Amino acid sequence: MHRIEANIMPKNKPSLKVVEKLGFYNEGIAYKYLKINGKWEDHIHMVLLNDKV
């Protein structure tokens, strides 16, 4: 696998902390990415690349 992506809501600090510990980096923010409970929510786009492939 070359690339793993995680899209996490900015207010979800525990999840952001987990993926950062795993080596993911912030590739940007997706504004109004998903509609959750009738409200459009932004998500932070986190990425982990396998440079050995």
C-alpha positions in Angstrom: 0.0 0.0 0.0 1.4 3.4 -1.0 -1.0 5.9 0.6 -3.4 5.9 3.5 -5.8 8.8 4.1 -7.9 9.9 7.1 -10.4 12.7 7.1 -11.0 14.0 10.6 -13.2 16.8 11.9 -11.1 19.6 13.4 -12.9 19.3 16.8 -12.0 15.6 17.1 -8.6 16.3 18.8 -8.1 12.7 20.2 -8.3 11.2 16.6 -6.0 13.9 15.2 -3.5 13.0 18.0 -3.6 9.3 17.2 -2.9 9.7 13.5 -0.2 12.3 14.2 1.5 9.7 16.5 1.3 7.2 13.6 3.2 9.6 11.3 0.3 11.0 9.3 0.7 14.6 8.2 -1.8 17.3 7.4 -2.4 17.7 3.7 -5.0 20.4 4.0 -8.6 21.0 5.0 -11.7 20.0 3.1 -14.4 22.6 3.7 -17.9 21.3 4.0 -16.7 17.8 3.3 -19.6 15.8 4.8 -23.1 16.5 5.8 -23.5 15.2 9.4 -26.8 15.6 11.2 -28.0 18.1 8.7 -24.9 20.3 8.9 -21.9 20.5 6.5 -18.7 19.8 8.5 -15.1 20.6 7.6 -12.5 17.8 7.8 -8.7 17.8 8.0 -7.2 15.6 5.4 -4.4 13.5 7.0 -2.1 11.3 4.9 0.5 8.6 5.5 2.8 7.7 2.6 4.9 4.6 2.1 8.0 5.8 0.4 9.4 2.3 0.1 7.0 1.3 -2.6 
